[in-house]
Amino acid sequence: MLYGFVKVMVRLAMPFAARRIRILHAEQLQTPGPLLLAVNHPNSFLDAILLGAYMKHPVHFITRGDVFKKAWVRKMLHLLNMIPIYRIRDGKHMLSLNEETFVKSVEVLRNNGILLIFVEGFCENQTTLQLPLKKGAPRILQACWQQGIPAKVLPVWLEYSSFNRIGKTIDIRLGKVFGSEIANDLQSATCMAQINQQTEQQLLHLCSEVPFVHQPPAFWKRVLLFLPAMLGAVLHAPLYIPLTAFVQKVSKDNVHYDSILLSILFVLYPLLLLVFAAALYAFTAQWQAWPMVLLGLPALALSYIHWKE
């Protein structure tokens, strides 16, 4: 229930965050489970939000374990199909919990689910693949194949034109699905190396051989949108400028800045529209206040996003 609601809201909100989202081989978004998404990790939790929103079937996510500390957060994350993974920095005593993560991951694939894992093992604002790939995904896949679970792998490359601006261009490049046919011996340690080798080859191809195309707005579009874009910029500045300053301070301008900013906007902006519309109606007693605010302000915001370079 919560997962489906968030998915719809993100799909509605993304046009306000990205002027253009290019999906290469979009038909792969329909791929059913059992499927492991082997993904690079350039932009914090926005990477998972994007793929969860655009994949047709529900996705389970391997997520850093330190965010599961509070009980109410842990419950919400479980409802969003998130599975914790613990690192040495979380404490050596926590690493034993990763065995449960491994079992749950295999179970997701056994039940024909989709599992997302960031194969670089860490997040960094970058546009190149961070090597060597970690062993988590191969370990899960080898266990599945040994148990007769026909899990497949879909390499996915994400790229952003910016990590700190609204109105960015985003690429979602989907590779070719492969399975146990790439392994010579499912019982051998070489199986894990072969999985990472195949994943690495595809991600390097998607990274370096598929060009990132930035398409600035056409001149005629910038002329037509100039006035509504400027009005949208002025009206939204009292929200956007203080919020960006707040997020910069909270995130310390690190790799989480973009994801935190967009997540707050996804939640806060609809609520502020409702409050503003209700206040305007209370003062004017005009029913036109509702569509003017609920439709007019987002339309002006979109005008600015599609006007700017």
N, C-alpha and C positions, 0 to 999 in steps of 0.2 A: 504493500500500500504506500508506505513512505518512499520507497525506491521509485515507484511509478510516478508519484507526484513530483519528486525532485527531477526526474528525467524530463517530464513535460515542461517544468519551469525553466530548466537549463536550455532546452531547445528554443523556448520563447525568448530567453534572455540573451543568447549568444549573438544575435544580430546587433545588439547594443554594445557588445564587447569587441566584436571583430567585424570589420567592414567586408571581409571576404574569407570564407572557409572553403579551401579547395580539397576535395577528397579524391585521391587517385585510386582507381580500381574500387569504386564505391560498392560494387556488387559483393565484395568480400564482407561488407557489414552485415550481410544476411546469413553468414556462415553459422550453422548451428553447432552445439556442443556434441561430444566433448572436445573443447578447444582451449588451448592456452595462447593468450595474446602475449607475445614477447616484444616489449615496448622500450624505447629509449625514454629518458627522464629529464627533459630540459626545464620544466616549469611547474615544480611542486605538485600540489594536488589538483591543479587545473588539468593536468594530463589525464588523470583518472576520470575526472568529471566529464571531459570531452568524450572519451571513448565510451563511458557508460551511457551518455546521452545519445550517441549516434549508432551504437551497435543495436541491432534489432532485438536480440535476446538479452535477458538480464546478465550482468557481469558481476563476478566476485573479485574482490581486490585484495592483494597482499599489501598491507599497510604498516608503516612504522609503529612499533608497539608502544612507544612512550605516550601516544595520544589516547590510549585506552585506560589511563589511570583512574579517572573518576567514573563512578558507577553509572551515572546518567548518560555520560558521553559514550561509555562502553556499550550501553544498551542501544543508543541511537546508531552507532557505527555498525553494530550487528544487524540492525534493520536495513542498513544500506549495503549489506553483503560484504562487509570488510572483515578481513582476517589478520590478526596482528603478527608481525615478525619482529623479533628482538635482536638488537645489535650489542656488541661488547660494551658500548658506552651506556647501555641501559642497565649494566651490572651483570657480572658473570652468572649470578644466581638466576637470572631471567632467561638465559640461553637454553635451559632445559625445556622451557615452554615451547620452543620452536619445533620440537617433535610433534606436539599437538597441532601446530600450524601445518606441518607436513602431512599429517594424517587427514586433516580437514581439506586440504588442497586436493589430495588424491580422491577424497570422497566427492568433492564438487565435480570432478571429471568423471568419476564412476556414475554419477547421476546425470550425465550428459549436459553438465553445466559449462560455463565459460569462466576461465580464471585469468586475471590480468596480473602479470609480474613484470617489474622494471628490471631488465636483465643487466643494466649497468650497476645496479646495487646502491646507487646514490643519485642525488639530484644536483645538477649544475646547469646554470644558464649558458648553454652552448649549442652549437650547430654541427658538432662532429661527434662521432661515436666514441664513448669512453671505454677503452679496452684495458685489461681483458674482461670478458663477460663473466658474471658470477655463476656459481654452480647450482643455485636454487632451482631454476627452471629445469635443467637437465636431470636433476635428482628426482623431481616430481614426475617428469615424463618417463624416465627409465622405470620407476616403480609402477607406473600405470601400464606400460607395455609388458612388463614382466607378469602383471596380473591379468593380462588379456583385455585391458581397457583401451579401446582404439582412439586414444587421444591424438589430436592433430595440433600443429603449431602454426600460428599466423604472425609473422614478424610485422611490426608496425613502427613507422617512423613519424615523429611529430616535429614540426618546425614552426617557429614564430618569427615574424618580422620585428617584433619588439617584446621585451619582457617588462615594460613599465609604462605602456601607453594604451589608452582606449582607442579602438578603431584599427587594430592591428590586422595583419593578414596571417592566416593559419593554414598550414598544410597538414593533412592526415594522409599519409602514403601507406597503403596496405600492400604487403608482399604476396608471396605465393604460399599456399598451405602445404605443409609436408608432415609426414608421419613416420612410423617406425621403419619404413623402407630405406631410410638413410643410414640405419645402423647395421653393422655387420654381425654383431653379437650382442644381444640384449642383456646378457649376463656379465659382459666385460666392462671394465672401467673405460674402455675406449668409446663406449656408447655415449657417455656424457660429453666427451670431447667432440664427437661427431655432431651432436645436437648443437653445441655452441658454435662449431665451425660453420654449419649450415645457416644458423641464425645470424652469425656475424657477416657472412657473405651477403645475405639478403639486405641486412640493415646498411652495410657499407654501400651497396648499390643504390638503395633508396635515398641514402644520405648524399652521396657524391655524384651519382650519375643521373639523378632525376633533378633538374634545375628547380630552384625556388623562384617562382615568377611573381615579382611585385608589379601590380598593375595600378598606376595612379589613376584617379578619377579623370574621365574625359573632360576636356575644356568646357564643352557645352553644359555638362552636368554641374561643374563648379559654378558656372554663371547662373544657372537656374536655381541652384541651392544656396547661393550666397546669402540672401536676406534671411530665409528661415534658419540657416545654419548659424548666422551671427546672433539671431534672437535666441536660438537654442543654447548657444554658448553662454550668453549673458544670464539667462534664466537659471541655468544649471550650475553656474559658477559658485553660488553660495553653498551648494552641497558638495560639489566635486573638489574644490580647492581645500577646504578644511579637512575633508575626508582623506585626500591623498597625503596631506601633512601628517595626519594621525597615523595612517598605515605605515608611512615611512618611519615614524618614531617607534611604533610597535614592532615592526618587522626588522628594524635596523637596516632597512633597504637591502635585505638579503634575497635569496632565491625564492622566498615565500611572498614577496611583496605583491606581485601580480595576482597570485591566487587569492590572497587575503583581500585585496582591494575589490576584485570582481565578486567574490563570495559575499562581502558586505553589501555591495551594490545590488546583487541579485535579491537579497532579503530586504534591504532598507528602502530601495527605490519604490517598489509597489506600495509599501506601507505609507511612505511619505505622500505618494499620489493620492491615496485614499483620505489621509488626514487633510491634505490641502483642499481636495474637492469638497469634503464635508464642511470645512471651515468657510470656504467660499460660498457654499450653499446656505450656511447659517447666516451669513451677513447679507446675502442678496436675495434669498428665497427664490432663486431662479434655477429650475431644473437643468438648464443648459450648462450650469457650472460643472456638472459631472462629466459629460462627454468632452467639454472644453479642456478639462484637466487630464482625465484618464486617457484620452486619445491625442489631444493637442500637444501636451508636453513630450510624450514619447516620440511623436512624429517630428518635433523640432530637434530632439536629441539625435534621432536617426539622420536627419538632414545634415547635422554637423559631422557625424561620423562618416557619412558618405561624401561630404564635401572636402574634408581635410586630406592631406597627403598621407 
